[in-house]
Amino acid sequence: MSLFDKHNKLDHEIARKEGSDDRGYNAEVVRMKKQKLQLKDEMLKILQHESVKEV
């Protein structure tokens, strides 16, 4: 599974757990959000690395 797919899957799981009223916000959701940020950081590093190669 690609980093983007993992990020997208986490995003959907977080939204489902939180619900439209954010009542599902808990430690598990916090952990998932941190994991999502780590994936986003990894994707950013890859994009930055690739953009430097093109210059």
mmCIF file of the N, C-alpha and C atoms, coordinates in Angstrom:
data_MODEL
# 
_entry.id   MODEL 
# 
loop_
_atom_site.group_PDB 
_atom_site.id 
_atom_site.type_symbol 
_atom_site.label_atom_id 
_atom_site.label_alt_id 
_atom_site.label_comp_id 
_atom_site.label_asym_id 
_atom_site.label_entity_id 
_atom_site.label_seq_id 
_atom_site.pdbx_PDB_ins_code 
_atom_site.Cartn_x 
_atom_site.Cartn_y 
_atom_site.Cartn_z 
_atom_site.occupancy 
_atom_site.B_iso_or_equiv 
_atom_site.pdbx_formal_charge 
_atom_site.auth_seq_id 
_atom_site.auth_comp_id 
_atom_site.auth_asym_id 
_atom_site.auth_atom_id 
_atom_site.pdbx_PDB_model_num 
ATOM 1   N N  . MET A 1 1  ? 0.856   -1.179 0.000   1.00 0.00 ? 1  MET A N  1 
ATOM 2   C CA . MET A 1 1  ? 0.000   0.000  0.000   1.00 0.00 ? 1  MET A CA 1 
ATOM 3   C C  . MET A 1 1  ? 0.903   1.243  0.000   1.00 0.00 ? 1  MET A C  1 
ATOM 4   N N  . SER A 1 2  ? 0.571   2.202  -0.845  1.00 0.00 ? 2  SER A N  1 
ATOM 5   C CA . SER A 1 2  ? 1.382   3.418  -0.946  1.00 0.00 ? 2  SER A CA 1 
ATOM 6   C C  . SER A 1 2  ? 1.190   4.310  0.279   1.00 0.00 ? 2  SER A C  1 
ATOM 7   N N  . LEU A 1 3  ? 2.114   5.242  0.470   1.00 0.00 ? 3  LEU A N  1 
ATOM 8   C CA . LEU A 1 3  ? 1.995   6.198  1.581   1.00 0.00 ? 3  LEU A CA 1 
ATOM 9   C C  . LEU A 1 3  ? 0.694   6.984  1.461   1.00 0.00 ? 3  LEU A C  1 
ATOM 10  N N  . PHE A 1 4  ? 0.364   7.393  0.230   1.00 0.00 ? 4  PHE A N  1 
ATOM 11  C CA . PHE A 1 4  ? -0.869  8.146  0.023   1.00 0.00 ? 4  PHE A CA 1 
ATOM 12  C C  . PHE A 1 4  ? -2.084  7.312  0.412   1.00 0.00 ? 4  PHE A C  1 
ATOM 13  N N  . ASP A 1 5  ? -2.100  6.047  0.015   1.00 0.00 ? 5  ASP A N  1 
ATOM 14  C CA . ASP A 1 5  ? -3.229  5.173  0.351   1.00 0.00 ? 5  ASP A CA 1 
ATOM 15  C C  . ASP A 1 5  ? -3.347  4.976  1.862   1.00 0.00 ? 5  ASP A C  1 
ATOM 16  N N  . LYS A 1 6  ? -2.201  4.810  2.536   1.00 0.00 ? 6  LYS A N  1 
ATOM 17  C CA . LYS A 1 6  ? -2.219  4.675  3.995   1.00 0.00 ? 6  LYS A CA 1 
ATOM 18  C C  . LYS A 1 6  ? -2.767  5.943  4.642   1.00 0.00 ? 6  LYS A C  1 
ATOM 19  N N  . HIS A 1 7  ? -2.315  7.100  4.152   1.00 0.00 ? 7  HIS A N  1 
ATOM 20  C CA . HIS A 1 7  ? -2.773  8.389  4.678   1.00 0.00 ? 7  HIS A CA 1 
ATOM 21  C C  . HIS A 1 7  ? -4.276  8.540  4.461   1.00 0.00 ? 7  HIS A C  1 
ATOM 22  N N  . ASN A 1 8  ? -4.727  8.214  3.270   1.00 0.00 ? 8  ASN A N  1 
ATOM 23  C CA . ASN A 1 8  ? -6.140  8.340  2.932   1.00 0.00 ? 8  ASN A CA 1 
ATOM 24  C C  . ASN A 1 8  ? -6.998  7.396  3.777   1.00 0.00 ? 8  ASN A C  1 
ATOM 25  N N  . LYS A 1 9  ? -6.518  6.172  3.977   1.00 0.00 ? 9  LYS A N  1 
ATOM 26  C CA . LYS A 1 9  ? -7.244  5.200  4.796   1.00 0.00 ? 9  LYS A CA 1 
ATOM 27  C C  . LYS A 1 9  ? -7.372  5.703  6.234   1.00 0.00 ? 9  LYS A C  1 
ATOM 28  N N  . LEU A 1 10 ? -6.273  6.214  6.788   1.00 0.00 ? 10 LEU A N  1 
ATOM 29  C CA . LEU A 1 10 ? -6.310  6.769  8.143   1.00 0.00 ? 10 LEU A CA 1 
ATOM 30  C C  . LEU A 1 10 ? -7.282  7.941  8.231   1.00 0.00 ? 10 LEU A C  1 
ATOM 31  N N  . ASP A 1 11 ? -7.275  8.784  7.212   1.00 0.00 ? 11 ASP A N  1 
ATOM 32  C CA . ASP A 1 11 ? -8.163  9.940  7.188   1.00 0.00 ? 11 ASP A CA 1 
ATOM 33  C C  . ASP A 1 11 ? -9.625  9.502  7.280   1.00 0.00 ? 11 ASP A C  1 
ATOM 34  N N  . HIS A 1 12 ? -9.982  8.485  6.514   1.00 0.00 ? 12 HIS A N  1 
ATOM 35  C CA . HIS A 1 12 ? -11.358 7.980  6.542   1.00 0.00 ? 12 HIS A CA 1 
ATOM 36  C C  . HIS A 1 12 ? -11.695 7.325  7.880   1.00 0.00 ? 12 HIS A C  1 
ATOM 37  N N  . GLU A 1 13 ? -10.750 6.566  8.426   1.00 0.00 ? 13 GLU A N  1 
ATOM 38  C CA . GLU A 1 13 ? -10.982 5.920  9.723   1.00 0.00 ? 13 GLU A CA 1 
ATOM 39  C C  . GLU A 1 13 ? -11.163 6.957  10.829  1.00 0.00 ? 13 GLU A C  1 
ATOM 40  N N  . ILE A 1 14 ? -10.353 8.001  10.797  1.00 0.00 ? 14 ILE A N  1 
ATOM 41  C CA . ILE A 1 14 ? -10.452 9.069  11.800  1.00 0.00 ? 14 ILE A CA 1 
ATOM 42  C C  . ILE A 1 14 ? -11.806 9.749  11.705  1.00 0.00 ? 14 ILE A C  1 
ATOM 43  N N  . ALA A 1 15 ? -12.213 10.087 10.493  1.00 0.00 ? 15 ALA A N  1 
ATOM 44  C CA . ALA A 1 15 ? -13.506 10.752 10.296  1.00 0.00 ? 15 ALA A CA 1 
ATOM 45  C C  . ALA A 1 15 ? -14.648 9.869  10.790  1.00 0.00 ? 15 ALA A C  1 
ATOM 46  N N  . ARG A 1 16 ? -14.551 8.566  10.520  1.00 0.00 ? 16 ARG A N  1 
ATOM 47  C CA . ARG A 1 16 ? -15.603 7.636  10.952  1.00 0.00 ? 16 ARG A CA 1 
ATOM 48  C C  . ARG A 1 16 ? -15.655 7.542  12.477  1.00 0.00 ? 16 ARG A C  1 
ATOM 49  N N  . LYS A 1 17 ? -14.484 7.455  13.109  1.00 0.00 ? 17 LYS A N  1 
ATOM 50  C CA . LYS A 1 17 ? -14.442 7.322  14.566  1.00 0.00 ? 17 LYS A CA 1 
ATOM 51  C C  . LYS A 1 17 ? -14.876 8.598  15.281  1.00 0.00 ? 17 LYS A C  1 
ATOM 52  N N  . GLU A 1 18 ? -14.496 9.754  14.724  1.00 0.00 ? 18 GLU A N  1 
ATOM 53  C CA . GLU A 1 18 ? -14.864 11.020 15.357  1.00 0.00 ? 18 GLU A CA 1 
ATOM 54  C C  . GLU A 1 18 ? -16.351 11.305 15.195  1.00 0.00 ? 18 GLU A C  1 
ATOM 55  N N  . GLY A 1 19 ? -16.903 10.953 14.069  1.00 0.00 ? 19 GLY A N  1 
ATOM 56  C CA . GLY A 1 19 ? -18.290 11.270 13.796  1.00 0.00 ? 19 GLY A CA 1 
ATOM 57  C C  . GLY A 1 19 ? -18.430 12.735 13.429  1.00 0.00 ? 19 GLY A C  1 
ATOM 58  N N  . SER A 1 20 ? -19.590 13.112 12.972  1.00 0.00 ? 20 SER A N  1 
ATOM 59  C CA . SER A 1 20 ? -19.803 14.490 12.519  1.00 0.00 ? 20 SER A CA 1 
ATOM 60  C C  . SER A 1 20 ? -19.791 15.490 13.666  1.00 0.00 ? 20 SER A C  1 
ATOM 61  N N  . ASP A 1 21 ? -20.010 15.010 14.891  1.00 0.00 ? 21 ASP A N  1 
ATOM 62  C CA . ASP A 1 21 ? -20.051 15.914 16.050  1.00 0.00 ? 21 ASP A CA 1 
ATOM 63  C C  . ASP A 1 21 ? -18.780 15.849 16.903  1.00 0.00 ? 21 ASP A C  1 
ATOM 64  N N  . ASP A 1 22 ? -17.756 15.146 16.424  1.00 0.00 ? 22 ASP A N  1 
ATOM 65  C CA . ASP A 1 22 ? -16.467 14.995 17.128  1.00 0.00 ? 22 ASP A CA 1 
ATOM 66  C C  . ASP A 1 22 ? -16.581 14.307 18.488  1.00 0.00 ? 22 ASP A C  1 
ATOM 67  N N  . ARG A 1 23 ? -17.652 13.600 18.733  1.00 0.00 ? 23 ARG A N  1 
ATOM 68  C CA . ARG A 1 23 ? -17.809 12.914 20.029  1.00 0.00 ? 23 ARG A CA 1 
ATOM 69  C C  . ARG A 1 23 ? -16.911 11.695 20.162  1.00 0.00 ? 23 ARG A C  1 
ATOM 70  N N  . GLY A 1 24 ? -16.423 11.190 19.050  1.00 0.00 ? 24 GLY A N  1 
ATOM 71  C CA . GLY A 1 24 ? -15.566 10.019 19.091  1.00 0.00 ? 24 GLY A CA 1 
ATOM 72  C C  . GLY A 1 24 ? -14.099 10.345 19.293  1.00 0.00 ? 24 GLY A C  1 
ATOM 73  N N  . TYR A 1 25 ? -13.801 11.600 19.590  1.00 0.00 ? 25 TYR A N  1 
ATOM 74  C CA . TYR A 1 25 ? -12.409 12.019 19.773  1.00 0.00 ? 25 TYR A CA 1 
ATOM 75  C C  . TYR A 1 25 ? -11.859 11.388 21.043  1.00 0.00 ? 25 TYR A C  1 
ATOM 76  N N  . ASN A 1 26 ? -10.790 10.587 20.907  1.00 0.00 ? 26 ASN A N  1 
ATOM 77  C CA . ASN A 1 26 ? -10.201 9.916  22.063  1.00 0.00 ? 26 ASN A CA 1 
ATOM 78  C C  . ASN A 1 26 ? -8.721  9.644  21.800  1.00 0.00 ? 26 ASN A C  1 
ATOM 79  N N  . ALA A 1 27 ? -8.089  8.918  22.692  1.00 0.00 ? 27 ALA A N  1 
ATOM 80  C CA . ALA A 1 27 ? -6.648  8.650  22.588  1.00 0.00 ? 27 ALA A CA 1 
ATOM 81  C C  . ALA A 1 27 ? -6.303  7.895  21.307  1.00 0.00 ? 27 ALA A C  1 
ATOM 82  N N  . GLU A 1 28 ? -7.178  6.996  20.888  1.00 0.00 ? 28 GLU A N  1 
ATOM 83  C CA . GLU A 1 28 ? -6.919  6.245  19.656  1.00 0.00 ? 28 GLU A CA 1 
ATOM 84  C C  . GLU A 1 28 ? -6.925  7.183  18.447  1.00 0.00 ? 28 GLU A C  1 
ATOM 85  N N  . VAL A 1 29 ? -7.859  8.117  18.419  1.00 0.00 ? 29 VAL A N  1 
ATOM 86  C CA . VAL A 1 29 ? -7.929  9.079  17.321  1.00 0.00 ? 29 VAL A CA 1 
ATOM 87  C C  . VAL A 1 29 ? -6.683  9.968  17.336  1.00 0.00 ? 29 VAL A C  1 
ATOM 88  N N  . VAL A 1 30 ? -6.241  10.365 18.500  1.00 0.00 ? 30 VAL A N  1 
ATOM 89  C CA . VAL A 1 30 ? -5.019  11.173 18.615  1.00 0.00 ? 30 VAL A CA 1 
ATOM 90  C C  . VAL A 1 30 ? -3.832  10.394 18.050  1.00 0.00 ? 30 VAL A C  1 
ATOM 91  N N  . ARG A 1 31 ? -3.719  9.118  18.400  1.00 0.00 ? 31 ARG A N  1 
ATOM 92  C CA . ARG A 1 31 ? -2.640  8.267  17.895  1.00 0.00 ? 31 ARG A CA 1 
ATOM 93  C C  . ARG A 1 31 ? -2.711  8.164  16.372  1.00 0.00 ? 31 ARG A C  1 
ATOM 94  N N  . MET A 1 32 ? -3.910  7.992  15.845  1.00 0.00 ? 32 MET A N  1 
ATOM 95  C CA . MET A 1 32 ? -4.087  7.873  14.400  1.00 0.00 ? 32 MET A CA 1 
ATOM 96  C C  . MET A 1 32 ? -3.725  9.183  13.695  1.00 0.00 ? 32 MET A C  1 
ATOM 97  N N  . LYS A 1 33 ? -4.069  10.307 14.312  1.00 0.00 ? 33 LYS A N  1 
ATOM 98  C CA . LYS A 1 33 ? -3.738  11.607 13.717  1.00 0.00 ? 33 LYS A CA 1 
ATOM 99  C C  . LYS A 1 33 ? -2.226  11.824 13.698  1.00 0.00 ? 33 LYS A C  1 
ATOM 100 N N  . LYS A 1 34 ? -1.535  11.378 14.733  1.00 0.00 ? 34 LYS A N  1 
ATOM 101 C CA . LYS A 1 34 ? -0.074  11.484 14.765  1.00 0.00 ? 34 LYS A CA 1 
ATOM 102 C C  . LYS A 1 34 ? 0.545   10.607 13.682  1.00 0.00 ? 34 LYS A C  1 
ATOM 103 N N  . GLN A 1 35 ? -0.016  9.421  13.512  1.00 0.00 ? 35 GLN A N  1 
ATOM 104 C CA . GLN A 1 35 ? 0.469   8.514  12.478  1.00 0.00 ? 35 GLN A CA 1 
ATOM 105 C C  . GLN A 1 35 ? 0.242   9.134  11.094  1.00 0.00 ? 35 GLN A C  1 
ATOM 106 N N  . LYS A 1 36 ? -0.904  9.773  10.914  1.00 0.00 ? 36 LYS A N  1 
ATOM 107 C CA . LYS A 1 36 ? -1.217  10.440 9.651   1.00 0.00 ? 36 LYS A CA 1 
ATOM 108 C C  . LYS A 1 36 ? -0.221  11.568 9.368   1.00 0.00 ? 36 LYS A C  1 
ATOM 109 N N  . LEU A 1 37 ? 0.146   12.321 10.401  1.00 0.00 ? 37 LEU A N  1 
ATOM 110 C CA . LEU A 1 37 ? 1.138   13.390 10.240  1.00 0.00 ? 37 LEU A CA 1 
ATOM 111 C C  . LEU A 1 37 ? 2.506   12.830 9.855   1.00 0.00 ? 37 LEU A C  1 
ATOM 112 N N  . GLN A 1 38 ? 2.868   11.694 10.433  1.00 0.00 ? 38 GLN A N  1 
ATOM 113 C CA . GLN A 1 38 ? 4.146   11.068 10.088  1.00 0.00 ? 38 GLN A CA 1 
ATOM 114 C C  . GLN A 1 38 ? 4.165   10.660 8.616   1.00 0.00 ? 38 GLN A C  1 
ATOM 115 N N  . LEU A 1 39 ? 3.047   10.121 8.141   1.00 0.00 ? 39 LEU A N  1 
ATOM 116 C CA . LEU A 1 39 ? 2.956   9.745  6.735   1.00 0.00 ? 39 LEU A CA 1 
ATOM 117 C C  . LEU A 1 39 ? 3.059   10.978 5.841   1.00 0.00 ? 39 LEU A C  1 
ATOM 118 N N  . LYS A 1 40 ? 2.408   12.047 6.251   1.00 0.00 ? 40 LYS A N  1 
ATOM 119 C CA . LYS A 1 40 ? 2.455   13.293 5.487   1.00 0.00 ? 40 LYS A CA 1 
ATOM 120 C C  . LYS A 1 40 ? 3.888   13.823 5.433   1.00 0.00 ? 40 LYS A C  1 
ATOM 121 N N  . ASP A 1 41 ? 4.607   13.738 6.547   1.00 0.00 ? 41 ASP A N  1 
ATOM 122 C CA . ASP A 1 41 ? 6.008   14.168 6.584   1.00 0.00 ? 41 ASP A CA 1 
ATOM 123 C C  . ASP A 1 41 ? 6.867   13.329 5.637   1.00 0.00 ? 41 ASP A C  1 
ATOM 124 N N  . GLU A 1 42 ? 6.620   12.013 5.618   1.00 0.00 ? 42 GLU A N  1 
ATOM 125 C CA . GLU A 1 42 ? 7.366   11.134 4.718   1.00 0.00 ? 42 GLU A CA 1 
ATOM 126 C C  . GLU A 1 42 ? 7.114   11.509 3.262   1.00 0.00 ? 42 GLU A C  1 
ATOM 127 N N  . MET A 1 43 ? 5.845   11.775 2.924   1.00 0.00 ? 43 MET A N  1 
ATOM 128 C CA . MET A 1 43 ? 5.512   12.156 1.552   1.00 0.00 ? 43 MET A CA 1 
ATOM 129 C C  . MET A 1 43 ? 6.173   13.480 1.182   1.00 0.00 ? 43 MET A C  1 
ATOM 130 N N  . LEU A 1 44 ? 6.200   14.418 2.108   1.00 0.00 ? 44 LEU A N  1 
ATOM 131 C CA . LEU A 1 44 ? 6.832   15.714 1.865   1.00 0.00 ? 44 LEU A CA 1 
ATOM 132 C C  . LEU A 1 44 ? 8.327   15.547 1.600   1.00 0.00 ? 44 LEU A C  1 
ATOM 133 N N  . LYS A 1 45 ? 8.990   14.707 2.385   1.00 0.00 ? 45 LYS A N  1 
ATOM 134 C CA . LYS A 1 45 ? 10.423  14.462 2.186   1.00 0.00 ? 45 LYS A CA 1 
ATOM 135 C C  . LYS A 1 45 ? 10.691  13.888 0.801   1.00 0.00 ? 45 LYS A C  1 
ATOM 136 N N  . ILE A 1 46 ? 9.842   12.962 0.386   1.00 0.00 ? 46 ILE A N  1 
ATOM 137 C CA . ILE A 1 46 ? 10.004  12.360 -0.942  1.00 0.00 ? 46 ILE A CA 1 
ATOM 138 C C  . ILE A 1 46 ? 9.829   13.420 -2.024  1.00 0.00 ? 46 ILE A C  1 
ATOM 139 N N  . LEU A 1 47 ? 8.803   14.236 -1.898  1.00 0.00 ? 47 LEU A N  1 
ATOM 140 C CA . LEU A 1 47 ? 8.553   15.283 -2.890  1.00 0.00 ? 47 LEU A CA 1 
ATOM 141 C C  . LEU A 1 47 ? 9.689   16.301 -2.930  1.00 0.00 ? 47 LEU A C  1 
ATOM 142 N N  . GLN A 1 48 ? 10.199  16.672 -1.768  1.00 0.00 ? 48 GLN A N  1 
ATOM 143 C CA . GLN A 1 48 ? 11.306  17.621 -1.720  1.00 0.00 ? 48 GLN A CA 1 
ATOM 144 C C  . GLN A 1 48 ? 12.555  17.026 -2.361  1.00 0.00 ? 48 GLN A C  1 
ATOM 145 N N  . HIS A 1 49 ? 12.809  15.768 -2.074  1.00 0.00 ? 49 HIS A N  1 
ATOM 146 C CA . HIS A 1 49 ? 13.970  15.089 -2.649  1.00 0.00 ? 49 HIS A CA 1 
ATOM 147 C C  . HIS A 1 49 ? 13.854  15.035 -4.173  1.00 0.00 ? 49 HIS A C  1 
ATOM 148 N N  . GLU A 1 50 ? 12.679  14.702 -4.673  1.00 0.00 ? 50 GLU A N  1 
ATOM 149 C CA . GLU A 1 50 ? 12.467  14.615 -6.116  1.00 0.00 ? 50 GLU A CA 1 
ATOM 150 C C  . GLU A 1 50 ? 12.563  15.981 -6.784  1.00 0.00 ? 50 GLU A C  1 
ATOM 151 N N  . SER A 1 51 ? 12.097  17.020 -6.110  1.00 0.00 ? 51 SER A N  1 
ATOM 152 C CA . SER A 1 51 ? 12.149  18.356 -6.715  1.00 0.00 ? 51 SER A CA 1 
ATOM 153 C C  . SER A 1 51 ? 13.589  18.862 -6.814  1.00 0.00 ? 51 SER A C  1 
ATOM 154 N N  . VAL A 1 52 ? 14.440  18.472 -5.879  1.00 0.00 ? 52 VAL A N  1 
ATOM 155 C CA . VAL A 1 52 ? 15.855  18.856 -5.918  1.00 0.00 ? 52 VAL A CA 1 
ATOM 156 C C  . VAL A 1 52 ? 16.550  18.147 -7.085  1.00 0.00 ? 52 VAL A C  1 
ATOM 157 N N  . LYS A 1 53 ? 16.181  16.915 -7.341  1.00 0.00 ? 53 LYS A N  1 
ATOM 158 C CA . LYS A 1 53 ? 16.781  16.156 -8.436  1.00 0.00 ? 53 LYS A CA 1 
ATOM 159 C C  . LYS A 1 53 ? 16.463  16.772 -9.794  1.00 0.00 ? 53 LYS A C  1 
ATOM 160 N N  . GLU A 1 54 ? 15.314  17.427 -9.910  1.00 0.00 ? 54 GLU A N  1 
ATOM 161 C CA . GLU A 1 54 ? 14.890  17.990 -11.190 1.00 0.00 ? 54 GLU A CA 1 
ATOM 162 C C  . GLU A 1 54 ? 15.585  19.303 -11.507 1.00 0.00 ? 54 GLU A C  1 
ATOM 163 N N  . VAL A 1 55 ? 16.184  19.941 -10.519 1.00 0.00 ? 55 VAL A N  1 
ATOM 164 C CA . VAL A 1 55 ? 16.818  21.251 -10.731 1.00 0.00 ? 55 VAL A CA 1 
ATOM 165 C C  . VAL A 1 55 ? 18.162  21.119 -11.344 1.00 0.00 ? 55 VAL A C  1 
# 
